[in-house]
Amino acid sequence: MPSQRWADPRAQLLTGEARQAQRTSVCRTLGRDELPEPELTRLAHELDAAYRRTADNLPTNEAVRIERVHGRQELVLSGLDKLDEPPSLVALRTLVAQRLPRVELPGLLLEVQAWTGFASDFTHVSEQGARADDLPISVCAILLAEACNVGLEPLVRPEIPALTRARLAWIQQSYMRADTITNANIRLVDVHARLPLTKALGGGELASADGLRFVVPVRLVHAAGNPRYFGRRKGVTYMNYTSAGSIGFFGFVVPGTLRDSMVILDGLLEQHTSLWPTTLVTDSASYTVIWTFSAECCPELLCSVRLEAGIPLR
């Protein structure tokens, strides 16, 4: 496998006619000038203004002072004062707690299934039209076992036909696939997006993405070494996407050696929910930028942005 960390970062950039063909549209989409001089001049003015503003306010800023520490002049910031919680916040917290009854996780999962019917998206691997009796109960049991990583044993109930060991093993092998899980998740996200509380949080234009690193003890296609995160072991990265409405709408696994920025836009290109985020907020592993696109942007435009940024398409 060729080295990516020590490779020339310019090797994947567009050059020549291909770069010129995409340059205007990408710069217009990102709101940037095609020439570097105006951009550098603007940044220089912003930096100069920030320095001057800080210097002018320093004598009257009580939260900042310069002290001699170990023979050197150092900038010291005063700690923030503690703010007591207002009675209204305490009352609101109590009211919210009273409206959230304590329920068992299996019961909650079955209740969400009753609201949304997501279990109907789990179909047999070879007989798409085949339906088993009490399928939602078995599907919820398998999802609970895999989500909690406890195996099937805690969910087995010999006296309940939908929870026998043979039934759960059959459902797990025949119904649990990447495509059925994706379809069920799409249904959950679409139902969640229609809730009044979700709409109050925004229209779905804002989302965040982050890569979560996991060490894996077995040989996998995506498992690879990365001393920074895994030490001497190997691991994978799970790219997780969350909307401003507080629901995860997409996720996928990539090799643990890849930088998040190499695959950060795949979640927007491959997800099929009713959400269409136009602003994706990321952390420094994705270049500490906010990817903003116009509301009518299309996959072709996203691809062109990735190519212009030197991010190869999968």
N, C-alpha and C positions, 0 to 999 in steps of 0.2 A: 504494500500500500504506500503510495507516494506521501512524503511529508507535507502536511498542510501548515503546521505551525511555523516551520522555517522556510516555507516556499516564498517566492516573490509575490507580494500582495497585488502587484500590477498584472500578474499573469492571466487572471480571470476577467480583467476589465475589457470593455469593448474598445476597439481601436479602428482607426481609419474611417472608411465610409460607414460602417455599422454604428460607430460612436456618433458621427455627425448626424446620422438619420434619427437617432433617438435623443440627441442632446436637447433640442429645443422643447420637445414635448415633456421631457422629464423635468427640466428647469422650470417650465411653466407650471407643472403640477406641484412642485415643491416650493414655488414662489421665490425662486432664486434667479440671479442674473447669470447669463451665460459666460460672462467675462469674470475672471477672478479679482480684478482690481476693485470694482465697486463693492464686492463682498468683503474684501480685506479692509477697505476704507471704512465701511460701516462698522465692522467689528472693532477696528482701532478706535473709532469715535465712541462706541459704547464702553469700551474698556477705559478710555481716558476719562469719560464722564463719571464712571463708577469710582475710579481712584480719586478724582477731585471731590466728589460728593462725600466720600468716606473721610478724606482729609479735613474738609470743612466742618464736618459734624463731630470729629473726634474730640475737640476740647469740651463740648457740651454733652457728650454721650456718657451718662453715668454708668452704663452697663459695660463699658470698655475702658481699660486702663493699661498702661505700660509699666511693668515692674521689672526690677533687676532680680533675676533668678540664676543662681550659680555663676554670677559674674557676667551675665548677658541680659540685654534688654529683651523682654518677651511680652507679647500681647496676651492679656488676661481678660477673659469674659466672665462677668458676674453671673452667678446662678439665678435661675428663675424662681420667683416667689411661689410658694404653694398656694393654690386657689381652692378654697373650700367648695364642696358641691352645693349648689343652690337647692333649697327645699323642693323646687319644682322638678329638678332632675331626679331627686330621690323618690318623689311621688310617682314620676313617670316610670322609673325602673320597677317599682313595686307593682304598678298597674300592668306593665308588660309581663312580668313574671306570673301574675295571676291569670293572665290570658293564655299562657303557654303551659298546658297540662303536662305532667310527667307521664310519658308513655314508653313502652318497650319498643326497641328498634324494629323487631319483626312486625309488630302491629302498625307502626308508622309506615313501613314499606308497603304493607298490604293496603293501607288507607290511600297512599299515593297511587297505587295501582288502580284502586276503585275510582279515583278521580280522573285519571288519565287513560287507563287501559293500555299502558305501555307493554304489558306482557304479550299482547296480540302481535307485536312486532317480532317476537321470537318464533321462527318457523323451523320446521324440520329440515335437515340438511339435504335430503333427497326427495321428500314428499312435502312440497310447500303447502298443500292444502290440508294435510293431516293435522287434526287437533286432538289433543289428549284431554281426558277429564281432569278438572281442577288444575289446568296448566298454570294459571297465575300463582297458585300456592307453591308449586314446584320451582317455578322460575324465580320467585322472590327468595326462596330458601337457598338456591344456588348462588344468586347475587349476594346474599348476606354472607354465605360461607366464603366466597372468593374475596369480597370486600374486606372482611375481617380477618382473612387468612387463617381460618380455623379448621378448614377441611369440612367434609360432609358429616363426620361423626356427631357433632353437637346438634345437628339438625335432623338426624334420623329419628323417626317415630314409627315403629313397626305397626302400630294400631291404626295409623292414618295412611290410606293408599297413596296419597300424593307425596308422602314423606318417607316412604320406605327406602332402604339403601339402593335397591335395584332401580327404582324409579328415578331417584336423584342422579345416580350415575348415568342413566340413559339420557336424561334431560341435559346433563352437563356435556355429554359427548355429541348429542344430536342437535341441540338448540343454541348452545352458547358459541357464537362465532363473532368475528369482528364486525361483519355487516349487520347482524341482528342487534348487537349492542349499539352500533352507530344509529340504526333506525329508531331504537327505543330512546336513545338520548335526544335525537332530533325532536321526537314527540314531547318529551319532558321540557325541553327548552322552549318549544313553541307555546306550550300551555303556560309555562312560567312567564313568558313575555307578554301574555294577555292579562295577567293579574293587575289589578289597579295599583297595588304597591309598587310593582315593577315599573309600570308606566310613570309613576311619580318620581322614580329615580333617574329617568332619562328615556330617550327613544331608541336606545341600542346603538348609538353612534360611537360610544366610547367603550374600549375593552383593554385589557392588559394581558400580557403574555410573559411567561417566565419558564426557564428550563430547570427542572428539578433533577438532581443527580442521585442515582441509586447504585450502590455496590451490589453486584449479582454474584452468587457463589457457583453458578453453573455456566457452561459454555453456551453462548447465545450468538445469533448473527450480529446483533448490535453491540455486544459487550466488547469493550476495548480498554486498554490501559490509559490512565490519565493521572500521573503522580500528584497533580495539584488537588484533585478531588478524591481519588481512590487509593492513594498511596501505592502499595505494591500489588493491589488487587485490580480487578476490572469492573467496569460498570456501564450503565446506560444513562441517557438523558431523556426524561419525559417532558415534552413541551406541553404546557398547560395554558389554556386560554379561558379567561373569565370576563364576562360582560360587566358593565356598570350596574346591571341589575342583580349582581351577586349570584351568578350561576355559571358553571363551567360549560361552555358550548362546544369545545373541541379539545382533542389531545392526541398525541402520537409519540412513539418512541423513536429516537435517533441514536446513532453511536455516541458514546460518552466522550469521544475525542473532538466532536464538532463544536465550534463556537455557535452560540444561540443565533447569532445574526445570519448564519448560513441558511437557516431553515425557518426564520421567524415569520416570514410571510406565507408559509405553506398553510398555516391554520386559516388564513383568510381565503386562500384559493381553494381549499379542499372541504371546508365545512359547508353543510347544506341546510342549516337551520334558517328560520325566518329573520334572524339577526343579520345585519350587514354593517359591521363596524367600519367607520371611516377614519377613526383615530385609534392607533394601537400604541399603548404606553409600555415601554420595556425598561429593563435595567441596563447597567453598564456592559453586561455581556452581549448586549445587542446594540452597542455603540451609544448608549445613553441619549437616544433621540426619541421623538414622538413622530411615528410614521403617520402623516395626514394625507388623505386622498379626497378628491371631490366626491360628492354623493353619487354621481353617475359614473364613477370609475368602473372599469371592466377588468377581467382577468388579464387581458392582453396588456393593459396599462401597468398592472402590478408586475407582470413579467418584465416589462421594459425597465421599470424602476429597479428591479433586482439585478438585471443585467448591467445597468448603468452603474450601480453601486458595487459591481464586482462580485455579486452573490450568484453562484451557479444554480441553475434550475435542476431539480431532481429528475 
